[in-house]
Amino acid sequence: MTRAIMVMGTGSDVGKSLIVAGLCRAFANRGLSVSPFKPQNMSNNAAVTSDGGEIGRAQALQAKAARKQPTTLMNPVLLKPEKDTGSQVVIRGQRVASMSARDYFASRSQFMPAVIDAFKLLAAQNDLIIVEGAGSASEINLRDGDIANFGFAQETKIPVILVGDIHRGGVIAALVGTFAVIAPQDADLIAATLVNKFHGDPSLFDAGRTFVQTRTARPCLGVVPHFAPASRLPAEDVLALENIEQNSAETVIAVPRLARIANFDDLDPLRAEPGVRLVIVQPGQPIPREAKLVILPGSKATRADLDFLRLQGWDIDIAAHIRAGGHVLGICGGYQMLGDWVADPDGIEGKAGQSQGLGHLAATTRLEGTKQLRLETATDAISQLPLTGYHMHMGTTIGPDTSRPFAHVDGAPEGARSADGKIMGTYLHGLFAADAFRRQFLANLGISTDPLLDFDATIDRTLDDLAAHLETHLDLDAVLALAREPQP
């Protein structure tokens, strides 16, 4: 019998994704076949799956925690913001439309069958499904047609654990208040509460825990202290880029934070290197002159982010960096920006037209066709070291500098380099997770590395530490006892 339980939050960024990842690893360590599931996610930090689609990065991490290959079943609806008021709609890993927020919320119930079908298929393969809600459980203004929170929970009659974040303050009001504003039938599905991100002595919250249990008539499963090593794990929310911890290394790698930055977990292996100080350049700030390397990251809307980049004056900073002998690497959308032109004749990313690129690579890009979603095994064109990564882009890039490829994929050239080798572009995401390549790439720039750093093993150890953290501070037997067979 497959059982399931759902983790919802009193708000966004209360730690739902991390709690689900920890539960997946903890129950996998107990010998259960467990899988994450998120009916609907909104993120531009996505991962390519083994079945050739894309899902939210958090669900890919949760799959790793569960010791499973990520599949599109784990996140059947993914919204990828393209502009302030609209998103690309991805169903079972494939783009089906671009919709305004108003149009999506008016019609999203049409996607519930796809959500339920994916959930049923996943349930048939596992002992336990841990479902993650989206945003806040108390968004009553979005309740009609909901497929992400109580709309899904009601369809499947799955019990809910409500998580509150004590670090942001007001956790008692947030937990108790959720019961006050949601519909009684939705409140009936909440089986327990949980307090997350506590700093200090958890016993200081004993009276608060008792109050929450009394007012909600639900058990509080525990008070989970802040898990500092979470900073080693890939983040899904772009807000994490505002608070990246920097070490004191002298060598700076600078990354302009584009308005529609995507797949920024490409940067995590660099951040893990003790010899690198990864500086996320916030809007309004100049690119540091001392930067050894500037990385232009992926973007969900290349032409719009080109405009944004110029608005910040970063185009001038990058040109000065290059004149001073600095290196630049563009990844995916960043690669497209480095060329002479980016054309979007069909309006795939917005209004049809073309934009002048930064002109640092002799190449042009045309956005068209089906999105390329592939896991890749490649070879660095310079060192011949192996790379593992993925393609997630639309369109093609051609031009003289592509004759000097960045890498080879199945023997075919990929990416481009300038004649002096200092300007580089590639469509390969995730390339720095390849330890030997990362060390050689940085060494070529005169940047010291840790020869013992195994990035993937670091992520795995951190997930084990997270599971142990939850085992210590939560009653996981009680969590498992709350899980029920779904009734779709």
Secondary structure, 3 states (H helix, E strand, C coil): CCEEEEEEECCCCCCHHHHHHHHHHHHHHCCCCEEEECCEEECCCEEECCCCCEEEHHHHHHHHHCCCCCCHHHCCEEEEEEECCEEEEEECCEEEEEEEHHHHHHHHHHHHHHHHHHHHHHHCCCCEEEEECCCCCCCHHHCCCCCCCHHHHHHHCCCEEEEEECCCCCHHHHHHHHHHHCCHHHHCCEEEEEEEEECCCHHHHHHHHHHHHHHHCCCEEEEEECCHHHHHCCCCCHHHHHCCCCCCCCCEEEEECCCCEECHHHHHHHHCCCCCEEEEECCCCCCCCCEEEEEECEECCHHHHHHHHHHCCHHHHHHHHHHCCCEEEEECHHHHHHCCEEEECCCCCCCCEEEECCCCCCCEEECCCCCEEEEEEEEECCCCCEEEEEEEECCEEECHHHHCCCEEECCEEECEECCCCCEEEECCECHHHCHHHHHHHHHHCCCCCCCCCCHHHHHHHHHHHHHHHHHHHCCHHHHHHHCECCCC
